[in-house]
Amino acid sequence: MRINFGDLVIGDIARDRIKKALDKNWVTEGKNVEEFEKKFAKKFGYKHAIATSSGTDACIAALASLYEFGAKRGDEVIVPATTFVATANAVLAAGFIPKFVDIELETLNINPRLIEEKITDKTIAIMPVHLMGKPCDMDRIVEIAEKHDLKIIEDCCEAHGAKYKGKYIGTIGDMGCFSFYVAHVIVAGEGGMVVTDNDELANIVRSVKTHGRPTGSIYFDFQRFGLNQRMNDLTAAIGIEGIEHFDETFKKRKENMYKLLEMTKDLEKYAYFSHEEKYETISPHAFPLVLKDSKYNCNKLYKYLESKSIQCKTLFGSLPTQHKAFEFLHYKYGDFPVAEYVGENGLHFGIHQYLSTDDLVYIHDSLIQYFKNVK
Ligand SMILES: Cc1ncc(COP(=O)(O)O)c(C=O)c1O
């Protein structure tokens, strides 16, 4: 038995749609993609939903739309120091520079109090990431963006169905980007979605994700920077099933999250756990913990959990100072103390819908055992 971070079970709804696509010999962007977009938009009340081939591509397409609003190559986008690498890589791939900001220990999200000092005359956008499904402090971020005339692109890749003050995340800013990678709350295998309530932005993103052609055209008229970021109909079939099952998946994961939070109360002297505020709905993406003292040795805990067949992941590490890929930006260790601490002392593991209460008890018992024996 292994407790995976996430699992994908492909059921009848997806299989039926895949078969129909195969019978028509149509596996590129088609009817399934169109329906996936419509269903996703309707489910969460977004005006537009534009499917892409991955969450990374959703971020790149949303970012590349900023050229239409005066952005120039080399301009800067504010991102948190702690996030999955795709957020920062998308900024680079779109032709901009990521400007990193430290995070808060309590939320693992960008610290809004540190954003303004990173804004320069090259800043064009803020890209908050609702990490681990927990919404960022959007009131404060919107206030800063309005004051400095910046666009907001929400990285919602880990936050399907999360709400901030009664609103689904994704259109509190100008655009939101989702991923349907395996282990997320809605899975398509691979895949992404850009959402927006703005008609103009929707048109531009639709064009960017198909080589910068005018929307609806397949001919050689290239009006802007663009790539092939289209989703295919087989992937969309699996995504549609994910939406059909969304409510039960979300409920089961949320139950698992609360069960494990309840069980781990006796571990609060060792680690920080996530906390849901009254004004928010956390999307149950995964279960993060950050050790309260590095003497509890995160590496050892990681290896211990893996030896118990519990798949876990670190909490990313500070991208600018703990990953070689960003060395060329010349940040130095110590610039992002919270992200660095979380990088060295944080883990997360799955709470997905296929885990039983026994699995959660096993995770808790394994953790207890570790902390009892740690010197
Ligand atoms: C915060 C964040 N942004 C972007 C992505 C990229 O999504 P994808 O893997 O679908 O390209 C992910 C992936 O999980 C993510 O967690």
The ligand as a Gaussian input file, in Angstrom:
#p B3LYP/6-31G(d) Opt

LIG

0 1
 C        1.044000      27.126000      -8.320000
 C        1.166000      26.427000      -9.645000
 N        1.304000      27.170000     -10.754000
 C        1.409000      26.597000     -11.960000
 C        1.358000      25.219000     -12.116000
 C        1.547000      24.625000     -13.476000
 O        0.542000      23.773000     -13.871000
 P        0.845000      22.570000     -14.911000
 O        1.626000      21.545000     -14.187000
 O       -0.515000      22.109000     -15.317000
 O        1.591000      23.163000     -16.050000
 C        1.203000      24.410000     -10.995000
 C        1.148000      22.937000     -11.126000
 O        0.780000      22.195000     -10.305000
 C        1.126000      25.016000      -9.713000
 O        1.020000      24.275000      -8.594000

